[in-house]
Amino acid sequence: MDFFSDRIFVYTPEGDVKDLPAGSTPIDFAYAIHSEVGNGMTGAIVNGKMITLSSKLHNGDIIQIIKSKKPKGPKHDWLEFAKTSLARSHIKRNLKDIGSNR
């Protein structure tokens, strides 16, 4: 019986472990770190290779988030790729805030 078959364990470059649901993407990882990391991300490097934000993460991956110096916030299509409710709620909240400030 594999209790963790629906979970993956991924790492920050510093070696911190993040527990995420299977099927998670770099977007989920970034928001698991902090909402500012998620809102400011522009890309991701996994195991030393640049990947798309829609790519699924795997057990043991080492993820580095690339952030913009001038964050523009999340994009609406990130909602299609985000697996966790935490990431989805932060994205929705930020998109709503951006929309109300225009």
DAJOTA-V885651 format. One record per pair of residues at least 12 apart in sequence whose C-alpha atoms are under 10 Angstrom apart, sorted by the first residue. I is the first residue (numbers start at 1). J is the second residue. D is the distance in Angstrom with one decimal. If there is no record, write none. Layout:
BEGIN
i:j:d
I:J:D
I:J:D
END
This chain:
BEGIN
i:j:d
4:19:10.0
4:21:9.2
4:22:9.2
5:21:9.1
5:22:7.7
6:20:8.8
6:21:5.9
6:22:5.1
6:23:8.6
7:19:6.8
7:20:5.7
7:21:4.4
7:22:4.8
7:23:8.5
7:24:9.1
7:58:9.4
7:59:8.3
8:20:5.4
8:21:5.9
8:22:5.5
8:23:8.4
8:24:8.2
8:57:7.9
8:58:6.3
8:59:4.9
8:60:7.8
8:61:9.1
9:21:8.7
9:22:9.0
9:57:9.2
9:58:7.6
9:59:5.1
9:60:6.0
9:61:7.8
9:62:9.6
10:29:8.4
10:46:9.9
10:57:7.8
10:58:7.2
10:59:5.7
10:60:5.0
10:61:5.0
10:62:6.0
10:63:7.3
11:29:9.3
11:46:9.7
11:47:9.8
11:59:8.9
11:60:6.7
11:61:6.1
11:62:4.7
11:63:6.2
11:64:8.8
12:29:9.1
12:30:9.9
12:33:9.0
12:46:9.8
12:61:8.6
12:62:5.7
12:63:5.5
12:64:6.4
12:65:8.9
13:46:9.7
13:47:9.4
13:61:9.8
13:62:6.1
13:63:6.5
13:64:6.2
13:65:9.4
14:62:9.1
14:63:9.8
14:64:9.5
15:62:8.0
15:63:9.8
16:33:10.0
16:62:9.5
17:60:9.1
17:61:10.0
17:62:9.3
18:32:7.5
18:33:8.3
18:60:10.0
19:32:8.9
19:59:9.5
20:32:8.4
20:57:9.2
20:58:9.8
20:59:9.5
20:83:9.0
20:84:7.9
21:57:9.6
21:83:7.5
21:84:7.3
22:56:8.2
22:57:7.8
22:58:7.7
22:59:8.7
22:83:8.5
22:84:9.9
23:54:9.9
23:55:8.7
23:56:5.4
23:57:6.6
23:58:8.0
23:81:9.3
23:82:9.0
23:83:6.8
23:84:9.4
24:54:8.9
24:55:8.2
24:56:5.6
24:57:5.8
24:58:8.3
24:81:8.1
24:82:6.8
24:83:5.3
24:84:7.2
25:44:9.7
25:52:9.0
25:53:6.4
25:54:5.9
25:55:5.6
25:56:4.7
25:57:5.5
25:58:9.1
25:78:9.8
25:81:6.8
25:82:6.5
25:83:7.1
25:84:9.2
26:38:9.0
26:41:9.4
26:43:8.3
26:44:6.5
26:45:8.8
26:46:8.6
26:51:8.8
26:52:8.3
26:53:5.6
26:54:7.3
26:55:7.2
26:56:7.5
26:57:7.0
26:63:7.5
26:64:8.8
26:65:7.6
26:81:9.0
26:82:8.4
26:83:10.0
27:39:9.2
27:41:8.2
27:42:9.8
27:43:9.1
27:44:8.7
27:52:9.9
27:53:6.3
27:54:7.8
27:55:9.3
27:56:9.8
27:65:9.0
27:74:9.4
27:78:7.4
27:79:9.3
27:81:7.4
27:82:6.0
27:83:8.5
27:84:9.1
27:87:7.0
27:88:9.3
27:91:9.6
28:53:9.5
28:56:9.9
28:57:9.6
28:78:9.7
28:81:8.5
28:82:5.7
28:83:6.5
28:84:6.1
28:85:8.9
28:86:7.7
28:87:5.4
28:88:8.4
29:44:9.8
29:57:8.9
29:63:8.0
29:64:9.4
29:65:8.6
29:82:9.4
29:83:9.9
29:84:9.2
29:87:8.4
30:44:9.1
30:63:9.0
30:64:8.9
30:65:6.7
30:66:9.6
30:67:9.9
30:87:8.2
31:82:9.6
31:84:9.1
31:86:7.1
31:87:5.3
31:88:9.0
31:89:9.9
31:90:7.7
31:91:9.0
32:84:9.0
32:86:7.5
32:87:7.4
33:65:9.8
34:87:9.7
34:90:9.8
35:86:9.2
35:87:8.1
35:90:6.7
35:91:8.8
35:94:9.5
36:67:9.5
36:71:9.0
36:73:8.8
36:90:9.6
37:65:7.7
37:66:8.8
37:67:7.0
37:68:9.5
37:71:9.5
37:73:9.8
38:65:8.5
38:66:9.8
38:67:8.5
38:71:9.7
38:73:8.1
38:74:7.4
38:87:7.9
38:90:8.4
38:91:8.3
39:67:8.7
39:68:9.4
39:71:6.9
39:72:7.5
39:73:4.5
39:74:5.2
39:75:9.0
39:87:9.7
39:90:8.2
39:91:7.5
39:94:7.7
39:95:9.9
40:65:9.2
40:66:8.2
40:67:5.2
40:68:5.7
40:69:7.9
40:70:7.7
40:71:4.5
40:72:6.8
40:73:5.8
40:74:7.4
41:53:9.5
41:65:6.4
41:66:5.6
41:67:4.2
41:68:6.2
41:69:9.5
41:71:7.4
41:72:9.0
41:73:7.9
41:74:7.8
42:65:7.8
42:66:5.6
42:67:5.4
42:68:6.1
42:69:9.9
42:71:8.3
42:72:9.3
42:73:9.3
42:74:8.9
43:64:8.7
43:65:6.2
43:66:4.9
43:67:7.1
43:68:9.0
44:63:6.9
44:64:5.7
44:65:4.6
44:66:5.5
44:67:8.7
45:61:9.9
45:62:8.1
45:63:5.8
45:64:5.1
45:65:6.4
45:66:7.5
46:58:9.7
46:61:6.3
46:62:5.6
46:63:4.6
46:64:6.4
46:65:8.7
47:60:9.1
47:61:6.1
47:62:5.2
47:63:6.6
47:64:8.4
48:61:9.7
48:62:8.0
48:63:8.3
48:64:8.4
49:63:9.4
49:64:9.7
50:63:9.8
50:64:9.3
50:65:9.9
50:66:9.7
51:63:10.0
53:65:10.0
53:78:8.0
53:81:7.6
53:82:9.2
54:77:9.6
54:78:7.9
54:80:8.4
54:81:5.3
54:82:8.1
55:81:8.3
56:81:8.9
56:82:9.9
56:83:9.7
72:98:9.2
73:91:8.3
73:94:6.9
73:95:7.6
73:97:9.9
73:98:8.1
74:90:8.9
74:91:6.0
74:92:8.8
74:93:10.0
74:94:7.1
74:95:7.0
74:98:9.6
75:91:7.9
75:92:9.6
75:94:9.4
75:95:7.7
76:91:7.7
76:92:8.2
76:94:9.9
76:95:7.2
77:91:9.8
78:91:7.6
78:92:9.7
79:91:7.1
79:92:7.9
END
